Amino acid sequence: MAEIVNLRLARKAKARAKASQSARVNRAKHGRTKAERERAKAEAARAARELEGKHLSD
């Protein structure tokens, strides 16, 4: 026989797992120090300048 599943508990467990995943993403996105954010911003700016310098002019 199949195992009996309480749908309310299963739905709540699924919601908890989704919220946990969302929290993990937000921690990675917003949980950085000011120095880390500035370093990442400077690296992105450097990469953009480097890419722009490689464009061929008409």
PDBQT receptor file of N, H, CA, C and O in Angstrom, charges set to zero:
ATOM      1  N   MET A   1       0.836  -1.190   0.000  1.00  0.00    +0.000 N 
ATOM      2  CA  MET A   1       0.000   0.000   0.000  1.00  0.00    +0.000 C 
ATOM      3  C   MET A   1       0.873   1.243   0.000  1.00  0.00    +0.000 C 
ATOM      4  O   MET A   1       2.029   1.220   0.425  1.00  0.00    +0.000 OA
ATOM      5  N   ALA A   2       0.297   2.310  -0.481  1.00  0.00    +0.000 N 
ATOM      6  H   ALA A   2      -0.641   2.329  -0.826  1.00  0.00    +0.000 HD
ATOM      7  CA  ALA A   2       1.014   3.579  -0.538  1.00  0.00    +0.000 C 
ATOM      8  C   ALA A   2       1.023   4.231   0.838  1.00  0.00    +0.000 C 
ATOM      9  O   ALA A   2       0.160   3.975   1.678  1.00  0.00    +0.000 OA
ATOM     10  N   GLU A   3       2.005   5.066   1.039  1.00  0.00    +0.000 N 
ATOM     11  H   GLU A   3       2.706   5.274   0.358  1.00  0.00    +0.000 HD
ATOM     12  CA  GLU A   3       2.119   5.786   2.304  1.00  0.00    +0.000 C 
ATOM     13  C   GLU A   3       1.106   6.930   2.315  1.00  0.00    +0.000 C 
ATOM     14  O   GLU A   3       0.922   7.616   1.309  1.00  0.00    +0.000 OA
ATOM     15  N   ILE A   4       0.459   7.126   3.444  1.00  0.00    +0.000 N 
ATOM     16  H   ILE A   4       0.608   6.569   4.261  1.00  0.00    +0.000 HD
ATOM     17  CA  ILE A   4      -0.517   8.203   3.581  1.00  0.00    +0.000 C 
ATOM     18  C   ILE A   4       0.246   9.504   3.809  1.00  0.00    +0.000 C 
ATOM     19  O   ILE A   4       1.138   9.583   4.654  1.00  0.00    +0.000 OA
ATOM     20  N   VAL A   5      -0.127  10.518   3.036  1.00  0.00    +0.000 N 
ATOM     21  H   VAL A   5      -0.852  10.454   2.350  1.00  0.00    +0.000 HD
ATOM     22  CA  VAL A   5       0.563  11.805   3.113  1.00  0.00    +0.000 C 
ATOM     23  C   VAL A   5      -0.437  12.882   3.499  1.00  0.00    +0.000 C 
ATOM     24  O   VAL A   5      -1.499  13.001   2.888  1.00  0.00    +0.000 OA
ATOM     25  N   ASN A   6      -0.098  13.657   4.503  1.00  0.00    +0.000 N 
ATOM     26  H   ASN A   6       0.765  13.561   5.000  1.00  0.00    +0.000 HD
ATOM     27  CA  ASN A   6      -0.928  14.786   4.895  1.00  0.00    +0.000 C 
ATOM     28  C   ASN A   6      -0.597  15.927   3.944  1.00  0.00    +0.000 C 
ATOM     29  O   ASN A   6       0.506  16.471   3.985  1.00  0.00    +0.000 OA
ATOM     30  N   LEU A   7      -1.546  16.293   3.089  1.00  0.00    +0.000 N 
ATOM     31  H   LEU A   7      -2.443  15.852   3.055  1.00  0.00    +0.000 HD
ATOM     32  CA  LEU A   7      -1.301  17.293   2.054  1.00  0.00    +0.000 C 
ATOM     33  C   LEU A   7      -0.989  18.669   2.629  1.00  0.00    +0.000 C 
ATOM     34  O   LEU A   7      -0.202  19.419   2.051  1.00  0.00    +0.000 OA
ATOM     35  N   ARG A   8      -1.596  19.003   3.754  1.00  0.00    +0.000 N 
ATOM     36  H   ARG A   8      -2.235  18.394   4.223  1.00  0.00    +0.000 HD
ATOM     37  CA  ARG A   8      -1.326  20.292   4.379  1.00  0.00    +0.000 C 
ATOM     38  C   ARG A   8       0.129  20.367   4.814  1.00  0.00    +0.000 C 
ATOM     39  O   ARG A   8       0.794  21.376   4.582  1.00  0.00    +0.000 OA
ATOM     40  N   LEU A   9       0.625  19.314   5.439  1.00  0.00    +0.000 N 
ATOM     41  H   LEU A   9       0.084  18.494   5.627  1.00  0.00    +0.000 HD
ATOM     42  CA  LEU A   9       2.018  19.295   5.879  1.00  0.00    +0.000 C 
ATOM     43  C   LEU A   9       2.976  19.277   4.695  1.00  0.00    +0.000 C 
ATOM     44  O   LEU A   9       4.033  19.907   4.738  1.00  0.00    +0.000 OA
ATOM     45  N   ALA A  10       2.614  18.564   3.648  1.00  0.00    +0.000 N 
ATOM     46  H   ALA A  10       1.756  18.052   3.613  1.00  0.00    +0.000 HD
ATOM     47  CA  ALA A  10       3.462  18.517   2.456  1.00  0.00    +0.000 C 
ATOM     48  C   ALA A  10       3.531  19.885   1.798  1.00  0.00    +0.000 C 
ATOM     49  O   ALA A  10       4.597  20.308   1.352  1.00  0.00    +0.000 OA
ATOM     50  N   ARG A  11       2.405  20.576   1.734  1.00  0.00    +0.000 N 
ATOM     51  H   ARG A  11       1.539  20.233   2.097  1.00  0.00    +0.000 HD
ATOM     52  CA  ARG A  11       2.367  21.908   1.130  1.00  0.00    +0.000 C 
ATOM     53  C   ARG A  11       3.203  22.888   1.947  1.00  0.00    +0.000 C 
ATOM     54  O   ARG A  11       3.930  23.709   1.388  1.00  0.00    +0.000 OA
ATOM     55  N   LYS A  12       3.098  22.798   3.279  1.00  0.00    +0.000 N 
ATOM     56  H   LYS A  12       2.507  22.131   3.734  1.00  0.00    +0.000 HD
ATOM     57  CA  LYS A  12       3.885  23.688   4.137  1.00  0.00    +0.000 C 
ATOM     58  C   LYS A  12       5.374  23.385   4.020  1.00  0.00    +0.000 C 
ATOM     59  O   LYS A  12       6.189  24.307   4.029  1.00  0.00    +0.000 OA
ATOM     60  N   ALA A  13       5.737  22.136   3.913  1.00  0.00    +0.000 N 
ATOM     61  H   ALA A  13       5.075  21.386   3.905  1.00  0.00    +0.000 HD
ATOM     62  CA  ALA A  13       7.145  21.757   3.764  1.00  0.00    +0.000 C 
ATOM     63  C   ALA A  13       7.699  22.280   2.441  1.00  0.00    +0.000 C 
ATOM     64  O   ALA A  13       8.837  22.744   2.375  1.00  0.00    +0.000 OA
ATOM     65  N   LYS A  14       6.890  22.201   1.397  1.00  0.00    +0.000 N 
ATOM     66  H   LYS A  14       5.966  21.824   1.450  1.00  0.00    +0.000 HD
ATOM     67  CA  LYS A  14       7.320  22.710   0.087  1.00  0.00    +0.000 C 
ATOM     68  C   LYS A  14       7.515  24.222   0.152  1.00  0.00    +0.000 C 
ATOM     69  O   LYS A  14       8.487  24.744  -0.393  1.00  0.00    +0.000 OA
ATOM     70  N   ALA A  15       6.603  24.925   0.811  1.00  0.00    +0.000 N 
ATOM     71  H   ALA A  15       5.813  24.500   1.254  1.00  0.00    +0.000 HD
ATOM     72  CA  ALA A  15       6.715  26.380   0.950  1.00  0.00    +0.000 C 
ATOM     73  C   ALA A  15       7.950  26.742   1.763  1.00  0.00    +0.000 C 
ATOM     74  O   ALA A  15       8.641  27.711   1.450  1.00  0.00    +0.000 OA
ATOM     75  N   ARG A  16       8.230  25.962   2.808  1.00  0.00    +0.000 N 
ATOM     76  H   ARG A  16       7.669  25.174   3.062  1.00  0.00    +0.000 HD
ATOM     77  CA  ARG A  16       9.416  26.208   3.636  1.00  0.00    +0.000 C 
ATOM     78  C   ARG A  16      10.689  26.027   2.827  1.00  0.00    +0.000 C 
ATOM     79  O   ARG A  16      11.629  26.811   2.959  1.00  0.00    +0.000 OA
ATOM     80  N   ALA A  17      10.724  25.007   1.997  1.00  0.00    +0.000 N 
ATOM     81  H   ALA A  17       9.961  24.370   1.889  1.00  0.00    +0.000 HD
ATOM     82  CA  ALA A  17      11.901  24.754   1.167  1.00  0.00    +0.000 C 
ATOM     83  C   ALA A  17      12.099  25.886   0.161  1.00  0.00    +0.000 C 
ATOM     84  O   ALA A  17      13.229  26.309  -0.086  1.00  0.00    +0.000 OA
ATOM     85  N   LYS A  18      11.010  26.374  -0.414  1.00  0.00    +0.000 N 
ATOM     86  H   LYS A  18      10.092  26.031  -0.213  1.00  0.00    +0.000 HD
ATOM     87  CA  LYS A  18      11.096  27.479  -1.370  1.00  0.00    +0.000 C 
ATOM     88  C   LYS A  18      11.585  28.747  -0.674  1.00  0.00    +0.000 C 
ATOM     89  O   LYS A  18      12.421  29.470  -1.216  1.00  0.00    +0.000 OA
ATOM     90  N   ALA A  19      11.069  29.018   0.517  1.00  0.00    +0.000 N 
ATOM     91  H   ALA A  19      10.390  28.431   0.957  1.00  0.00    +0.000 HD
ATOM     92  CA  ALA A  19      11.488  30.202   1.265  1.00  0.00    +0.000 C 
ATOM     93  C   ALA A  19      12.956  30.096   1.654  1.00  0.00    +0.000 C 
ATOM     94  O   ALA A  19      13.679  31.092   1.642  1.00  0.00    +0.000 OA
ATOM     95  N   SER A  20      13.391  28.902   1.995  1.00  0.00    +0.000 N 
ATOM     96  H   SER A  20      12.804  28.093   2.004  1.00  0.00    +0.000 HD
ATOM     97  CA  SER A  20      14.789  28.689   2.348  1.00  0.00    +0.000 C 
ATOM     98  C   SER A  20      15.699  28.958   1.162  1.00  0.00    +0.000 C 
ATOM     99  O   SER A  20      16.751  29.580   1.315  1.00  0.00    +0.000 OA
ATOM    100  N   GLN A  21      15.307  28.499  -0.016  1.00  0.00    +0.000 N 
ATOM    101  H   GLN A  21      14.453  27.995  -0.140  1.00  0.00    +0.000 HD
ATOM    102  CA  GLN A  21      16.085  28.734  -1.232  1.00  0.00    +0.000 C 
ATOM    103  C   GLN A  21      16.142  30.227  -1.537  1.00  0.00    +0.000 C 
ATOM    104  O   GLN A  21      17.199  30.754  -1.883  1.00  0.00    +0.000 OA
ATOM    105  N   SER A  22      15.007  30.905  -1.408  1.00  0.00    +0.000 N 
ATOM    106  H   SER A  22      14.148  30.477  -1.127  1.00  0.00    +0.000 HD
ATOM    107  CA  SER A  22      14.949  32.337  -1.658  1.00  0.00    +0.000 C 
ATOM    108  C   SER A  22      15.841  33.090  -0.669  1.00  0.00    +0.000 C 
ATOM    109  O   SER A  22      16.531  34.035  -1.053  1.00  0.00    +0.000 OA
ATOM    110  N   ALA A  23      15.828  32.684   0.580  1.00  0.00    +0.000 N 
ATOM    111  H   ALA A  23      15.267  31.917   0.892  1.00  0.00    +0.000 HD
ATOM    112  CA  ALA A  23      16.668  33.323   1.596  1.00  0.00    +0.000 C 
ATOM    113  C   ALA A  23      18.139  33.111   1.279  1.00  0.00    +0.000 C 
ATOM    114  O   ALA A  23      18.949  34.017   1.476  1.00  0.00    +0.000 OA
ATOM    115  N   ARG A  24      18.496  31.936   0.794  1.00  0.00    +0.000 N 
ATOM    116  H   ARG A  24      17.838  31.200   0.634  1.00  0.00    +0.000 HD
ATOM    117  CA  ARG A  24      19.889  31.638   0.444  1.00  0.00    +0.000 C 
ATOM    118  C   ARG A  24      20.359  32.559  -0.689  1.00  0.00    +0.000 C 
ATOM    119  O   ARG A  24      21.474  33.079  -0.659  1.00  0.00    +0.000 OA
ATOM    120  N   VAL A  25      19.493  32.749  -1.680  1.00  0.00    +0.000 N 
ATOM    121  H   VAL A  25      18.587  32.327  -1.704  1.00  0.00    +0.000 HD
ATOM    122  CA  VAL A  25      19.830  33.631  -2.807  1.00  0.00    +0.000 C 
ATOM    123  C   VAL A  25      19.988  35.065  -2.322  1.00  0.00    +0.000 C 
ATOM    124  O   VAL A  25      20.927  35.756  -2.718  1.00  0.00    +0.000 OA
ATOM    125  N   ASN A  26      19.067  35.518  -1.458  1.00  0.00    +0.000 N 
ATOM    126  H   ASN A  26      18.305  34.956  -1.137  1.00  0.00    +0.000 HD
ATOM    127  CA  ASN A  26      19.142  36.889  -0.951  1.00  0.00    +0.000 C 
ATOM    128  C   ASN A  26      20.368  37.106  -0.082  1.00  0.00    +0.000 C 
ATOM    129  O   ASN A  26      20.958  38.186  -0.117  1.00  0.00    +0.000 OA
ATOM    130  N   ARG A  27      20.769  36.103   0.698  1.00  0.00    +0.000 N 
ATOM    131  H   ARG A  27      20.290  35.225   0.726  1.00  0.00    +0.000 HD
ATOM    132  CA  ARG A  27      21.979  36.234   1.506  1.00  0.00    +0.000 C 
ATOM    133  C   ARG A  27      23.191  36.400   0.612  1.00  0.00    +0.000 C 
ATOM    134  O   ARG A  27      24.079  37.199   0.908  1.00  0.00    +0.000 OA
ATOM    135  N   ALA A  28      23.236  35.659  -0.468  1.00  0.00    +0.000 N 
ATOM    136  H   ALA A  28      22.514  35.010  -0.709  1.00  0.00    +0.000 HD
ATOM    137  CA  ALA A  28      24.365  35.766  -1.390  1.00  0.00    +0.000 C 
ATOM    138  C   ALA A  28      24.349  37.117  -2.099  1.00  0.00    +0.000 C 
ATOM    139  O   ALA A  28      25.402  37.693  -2.372  1.00  0.00    +0.000 OA
ATOM    140  N   LYS A  29      23.173  37.612  -2.389  1.00  0.00    +0.000 N 
ATOM    141  H   LYS A  29      22.317  37.144  -2.166  1.00  0.00    +0.000 HD
ATOM    142  CA  LYS A  29      23.038  38.852  -3.146  1.00  0.00    +0.000 C 
ATOM    143  C   LYS A  29      23.280  40.078  -2.265  1.00  0.00    +0.000 C 
ATOM    144  O   LYS A  29      23.970  41.011  -2.678  1.00  0.00    +0.000 OA
ATOM    145  N   HIS A  30      22.721  40.081  -1.068  1.00  0.00    +0.000 N 
ATOM    146  H   HIS A  30      22.161  39.323  -0.733  1.00  0.00    +0.000 HD
ATOM    147  CA  HIS A  30      22.756  41.269  -0.221  1.00  0.00    +0.000 C 
ATOM    148  C   HIS A  30      23.657  41.136   0.998  1.00  0.00    +0.000 C 
ATOM    149  O   HIS A  30      23.885  42.120   1.701  1.00  0.00    +0.000 OA
ATOM    150  N   GLY A  31      24.161  39.967   1.257  1.00  0.00    +0.000 N 
ATOM    151  H   GLY A  31      23.975  39.167   0.686  1.00  0.00    +0.000 HD
ATOM    152  CA  GLY A  31      24.923  39.742   2.477  1.00  0.00    +0.000 C 
ATOM    153  C   GLY A  31      26.414  39.947   2.309  1.00  0.00    +0.000 C 
ATOM    154  O   GLY A  31      27.211  39.180   2.848  1.00  0.00    +0.000 OA
ATOM    155  N   ARG A  32      26.801  40.976   1.566  1.00  0.00    +0.000 N 
ATOM    156  H   ARG A  32      26.153  41.600   1.128  1.00  0.00    +0.000 HD
ATOM    157  CA  ARG A  32      28.220  41.232   1.345  1.00  0.00    +0.000 C 
ATOM    158  C   ARG A  32      28.620  42.521   2.049  1.00  0.00    +0.000 C 
ATOM    159  O   ARG A  32      27.792  43.408   2.255  1.00  0.00    +0.000 OA
ATOM    160  N   THR A  33      29.885  42.617   2.415  1.00  0.00    +0.000 N 
ATOM    161  H   THR A  33      30.558  41.896   2.248  1.00  0.00    +0.000 HD
ATOM    162  CA  THR A  33      30.374  43.822   3.054  1.00  0.00    +0.000 C 
ATOM    163  C   THR A  33      30.511  44.929   2.015  1.00  0.00    +0.000 C 
ATOM    164  O   THR A  33      30.482  44.673   0.811  1.00  0.00    +0.000 OA
ATOM    165  N   LYS A  34      30.659  46.153   2.494  1.00  0.00    +0.000 N 
ATOM    166  H   LYS A  34      30.682  46.361   3.472  1.00  0.00    +0.000 HD
ATOM    167  CA  LYS A  34      30.796  47.287   1.588  1.00  0.00    +0.000 C 
ATOM    168  C   LYS A  34      32.044  47.130   0.724  1.00  0.00    +0.000 C 
ATOM    169  O   LYS A  34      32.011  47.433  -0.469  1.00  0.00    +0.000 OA
ATOM    170  N   ALA A  35      33.132  46.664   1.306  1.00  0.00    +0.000 N 
ATOM    171  H   ALA A  35      33.159  46.417   2.274  1.00  0.00    +0.000 HD
ATOM    172  CA  ALA A  35      34.374  46.474   0.552  1.00  0.00    +0.000 C 
ATOM    173  C   ALA A  35      34.194  45.438  -0.552  1.00  0.00    +0.000 C 
ATOM    174  O   ALA A  35      34.692  45.624  -1.662  1.00  0.00    +0.000 OA
ATOM    175  N   GLU A  36      33.486  44.346  -0.259  1.00  0.00    +0.000 N 
ATOM    176  H   GLU A  36      33.081  44.194   0.643  1.00  0.00    +0.000 HD
ATOM    177  CA  GLU A  36      33.239  43.321  -1.280  1.00  0.00    +0.000 C 
ATOM    178  C   GLU A  36      32.387  43.870  -2.414  1.00  0.00    +0.000 C 
ATOM    179  O   GLU A  36      32.647  43.587  -3.583  1.00  0.00    +0.000 OA
ATOM    180  N   ARG A  37      31.357  44.664  -2.066  1.00  0.00    +0.000 N 
ATOM    181  H   ARG A  37      31.146  44.894  -1.115  1.00  0.00    +0.000 HD
ATOM    182  CA  ARG A  37      30.502  45.260  -3.096  1.00  0.00    +0.000 C 
ATOM    183  C   ARG A  37      31.301  46.219  -3.971  1.00  0.00    +0.000 C 
ATOM    184  O   ARG A  37      31.166  46.197  -5.195  1.00  0.00    +0.000 OA
ATOM    185  N   GLU A  38      32.135  47.062  -3.356  1.00  0.00    +0.000 N 
ATOM    186  H   GLU A  38      32.244  47.080  -2.362  1.00  0.00    +0.000 HD
ATOM    187  CA  GLU A  38      32.935  48.012  -4.123  1.00  0.00    +0.000 C 
ATOM    188  C   GLU A  38      33.941  47.295  -5.009  1.00  0.00    +0.000 C 
ATOM    189  O   GLU A  38      34.170  47.704  -6.147  1.00  0.00    +0.000 OA
ATOM    190  N   ARG A  39      34.546  46.224  -4.492  1.00  0.00    +0.000 N 
ATOM    191  H   ARG A  39      34.360  45.891  -3.568  1.00  0.00    +0.000 HD
ATOM    192  CA  ARG A  39      35.505  45.462  -5.293  1.00  0.00    +0.000 C 
ATOM    193  C   ARG A  39      34.820  44.833  -6.498  1.00  0.00    +0.000 C 
ATOM    194  O   ARG A  39      35.366  44.850  -7.601  1.00  0.00    +0.000 OA
ATOM    195  N   ALA A  40      33.628  44.278  -6.294  1.00  0.00    +0.000 N 
ATOM    196  H   ALA A  40      33.184  44.264  -5.398  1.00  0.00    +0.000 HD
ATOM    197  CA  ALA A  40      32.880  43.671  -7.401  1.00  0.00    +0.000 C 
ATOM    198  C   ALA A  40      32.480  44.737  -8.423  1.00  0.00    +0.000 C 
ATOM    199  O   ALA A  40      32.523  44.488  -9.628  1.00  0.00    +0.000 OA
ATOM    200  N   LYS A  41      32.093  45.922  -7.945  1.00  0.00    +0.000 N 
ATOM    201  H   LYS A  41      32.058  46.123  -6.966  1.00  0.00    +0.000 HD
ATOM    202  CA  LYS A  41      31.707  47.007  -8.844  1.00  0.00    +0.000 C 
ATOM    203  C   LYS A  41      32.913  47.470  -9.659  1.00  0.00    +0.000 C 
ATOM    204  O   LYS A  41      32.796  47.715 -10.860  1.00  0.00    +0.000 OA
ATOM    205  N   ALA A  42      34.067  47.590  -9.008  1.00  0.00    +0.000 N 
ATOM    206  H   ALA A  42      34.162  47.391  -8.033  1.00  0.00    +0.000 HD
ATOM    207  CA  ALA A  42      35.283  48.006  -9.708  1.00  0.00    +0.000 C 
ATOM    208  C   ALA A  42      35.694  46.961 -10.737  1.00  0.00    +0.000 C 
ATOM    209  O   ALA A  42      36.130  47.313 -11.833  1.00  0.00    +0.000 OA
ATOM    210  N   GLU A  43      35.562  45.690 -10.399  1.00  0.00    +0.000 N 
ATOM    211  H   GLU A  43      35.209  45.405  -9.508  1.00  0.00    +0.000 HD
ATOM    212  CA  GLU A  43      35.909  44.614 -11.330  1.00  0.00    +0.000 C 
ATOM    213  C   GLU A  43      34.985  44.636 -12.551  1.00  0.00    +0.000 C 
ATOM    214  O   GLU A  43      35.436  44.439 -13.679  1.00  0.00    +0.000 OA
ATOM    215  N   ALA A  44      33.696  44.875 -12.322  1.00  0.00    +0.000 N 
ATOM    216  H   ALA A  44      33.329  45.034 -11.406  1.00  0.00    +0.000 HD
ATOM    217  CA  ALA A  44      32.745  44.950 -13.437  1.00  0.00    +0.000 C 
ATOM    218  C   ALA A  44      33.056  46.155 -14.329  1.00  0.00    +0.000 C 
ATOM    219  O   ALA A  44      32.971  46.063 -15.554  1.00  0.00    +0.000 OA
ATOM    220  N   ALA A  45      33.411  47.272 -13.718  1.00  0.00    +0.000 N 
ATOM    221  H   ALA A  45      33.480  47.347 -12.723  1.00  0.00    +0.000 HD
ATOM    222  CA  ALA A  45      33.750  48.466 -14.497  1.00  0.00    +0.000 C 
ATOM    223  C   ALA A  45      35.018  48.219 -15.318  1.00  0.00    +0.000 C 
ATOM    224  O   ALA A  45      35.095  48.624 -16.478  1.00  0.00    +0.000 OA
ATOM    225  N   ARG A  46      36.005  47.559 -14.723  1.00  0.00    +0.000 N 
ATOM    226  H   ARG A  46      35.942  47.230 -13.780  1.00  0.00    +0.000 HD
ATOM    227  CA  ARG A  46      37.241  47.253 -15.421  1.00  0.00    +0.000 C 
ATOM    228  C   ARG A  46      36.970  46.337 -16.601  1.00  0.00    +0.000 C 
ATOM    229  O   ARG A  46      37.511  46.545 -17.687  1.00  0.00    +0.000 OA
ATOM    230  N   ALA A  47      36.143  45.334 -16.396  1.00  0.00    +0.000 N 
ATOM    231  H   ALA A  47      35.704  45.166 -15.514  1.00  0.00    +0.000 HD
ATOM    232  CA  ALA A  47      35.805  44.402 -17.472  1.00  0.00    +0.000 C 
ATOM    233  C   ALA A  47      35.059  45.121 -18.597  1.00  0.00    +0.000 C 
ATOM    234  O   ALA A  47      35.282  44.832 -19.772  1.00  0.00    +0.000 OA
ATOM    235  N   ALA A  48      34.182  46.048 -18.242  1.00  0.00    +0.000 N 
ATOM    236  H   ALA A  48      34.001  46.282 -17.287  1.00  0.00    +0.000 HD
ATOM    237  CA  ALA A  48      33.438  46.801 -19.256  1.00  0.00    +0.000 C 
ATOM    238  C   ALA A  48      34.380  47.692 -20.056  1.00  0.00    +0.000 C 
ATOM    239  O   ALA A  48      34.255  47.787 -21.277  1.00  0.00    +0.000 OA
ATOM    240  N   ARG A  49      35.326  48.349 -19.374  1.00  0.00    +0.000 N 
ATOM    241  H   ARG A  49      35.428  48.271 -18.382  1.00  0.00    +0.000 HD
ATOM    242  CA  ARG A  49      36.303  49.192 -20.086  1.00  0.00    +0.000 C 
ATOM    243  C   ARG A  49      37.156  48.356 -21.019  1.00  0.00    +0.000 C 
ATOM    244  O   ARG A  49      37.433  48.758 -22.149  1.00  0.00    +0.000 OA
ATOM    245  N   GLU A  50      37.573  47.186 -20.542  1.00  0.00    +0.000 N 
ATOM    246  H   GLU A  50      37.348  46.859 -19.624  1.00  0.00    +0.000 HD
ATOM    247  CA  GLU A  50      38.405  46.303 -21.362  1.00  0.00    +0.000 C 
ATOM    248  C   GLU A  50      37.644  45.839 -22.602  1.00  0.00    +0.000 C 
ATOM    249  O   GLU A  50      38.200  45.803 -23.699  1.00  0.00    +0.000 OA
ATOM    250  N   LEU A  51      36.389  45.489 -22.425  1.00  0.00    +0.000 N 
ATOM    251  H   LEU A  51      35.938  45.519 -21.534  1.00  0.00    +0.000 HD
ATOM    252  CA  LEU A  51      35.574  45.050 -23.540  1.00  0.00    +0.000 C 
ATOM    253  C   LEU A  51      35.348  46.200 -24.529  1.00  0.00    +0.000 C 
ATOM    254  O   LEU A  51      35.412  46.002 -25.742  1.00  0.00    +0.000 OA
ATOM    255  N   GLU A  52      35.086  47.390 -24.006  1.00  0.00    +0.000 N 
ATOM    256  H   GLU A  52      35.033  47.550 -23.021  1.00  0.00    +0.000 HD
ATOM    257  CA  GLU A  52      34.871  48.544 -24.864  1.00  0.00    +0.000 C 
ATOM    258  C   GLU A  52      36.112  48.866 -25.669  1.00  0.00    +0.000 C 
ATOM    259  O   GLU A  52      36.000  49.310 -26.812  1.00  0.00    +0.000 OA
ATOM    260  N   GLY A  53      37.287  48.656 -25.110  1.00  0.00    +0.000 N 
ATOM    261  H   GLY A  53      37.378  48.296 -24.182  1.00  0.00    +0.000 HD
ATOM    262  CA  GLY A  53      38.535  48.917 -25.795  1.00  0.00    +0.000 C 
ATOM    263  C   GLY A  53      38.793  47.934 -26.933  1.00  0.00    +0.000 C 
ATOM    264  O   GLY A  53      39.603  48.209 -27.818  1.00  0.00    +0.000 OA
ATOM    265  N   LYS A  54      38.123  46.816 -26.916  1.00  0.00    +0.000 N 
ATOM    266  H   LYS A  54      37.465  46.592 -26.198  1.00  0.00    +0.000 HD
ATOM    267  CA  LYS A  54      38.341  45.793 -27.944  1.00  0.00    +0.000 C 
ATOM    268  C   LYS A  54      37.376  45.927 -29.127  1.00  0.00    +0.000 C 
ATOM    269  O   LYS A  54      37.465  45.163 -30.088  1.00  0.00    +0.000 OA
ATOM    270  N   HIS A  55      36.448  46.905 -29.059  1.00  0.00    +0.000 N 
ATOM    271  H   HIS A  55      36.377  47.526 -28.278  1.00  0.00    +0.000 HD
ATOM    272  CA  HIS A  55      35.527  47.104 -30.174  1.00  0.00    +0.000 C 
ATOM    273  C   HIS A  55      36.276  47.685 -31.374  1.00  0.00    +0.000 C 
ATOM    274  O   HIS A  55      37.181  48.508 -31.227  1.00  0.00    +0.000 OA
ATOM    275  N   LEU A  56      35.890  47.252 -32.515  1.00  0.00    +0.000 N 
ATOM    276  H   LEU A  56      35.155  46.585 -32.634  1.00  0.00    +0.000 HD
ATOM    277  CA  LEU A  56      36.485  47.789 -33.738  1.00  0.00    +0.000 C 
ATOM    278  C   LEU A  56      35.779  49.079 -34.101  1.00  0.00    +0.000 C 
ATOM    279  O   LEU A  56      34.551  49.152 -34.044  1.00  0.00    +0.000 OA
ATOM    280  N   SER A  57      36.535  50.095 -34.472  1.00  0.00    +0.000 N 
ATOM    281  H   SER A  57      37.533  50.036 -34.517  1.00  0.00    +0.000 HD
ATOM    282  CA  SER A  57      35.914  51.360 -34.876  1.00  0.00    +0.000 C 
ATOM    283  C   SER A  57      35.626  51.339 -36.376  1.00  0.00    +0.000 C 
ATOM    284  O   SER A  57      36.300  50.650 -37.141  1.00  0.00    +0.000 OA
ATOM    285  N   ASP A  58      34.627  52.095 -36.778  1.00  0.00    +0.000 N 
ATOM    286  H   ASP A  58      34.079  52.655 -36.156  1.00  0.00    +0.000 HD
ATOM    287  CA  ASP A  58      34.256  52.146 -38.197  1.00  0.00    +0.000 C 
ATOM    288  C   ASP A  58      35.097  53.105 -38.986  1.00  0.00    +0.000 C 
ATOM    289  O   ASP A  58      34.898  53.253 -40.192  1.00  0.00    +0.000 OA
TER     290      ASP A  58
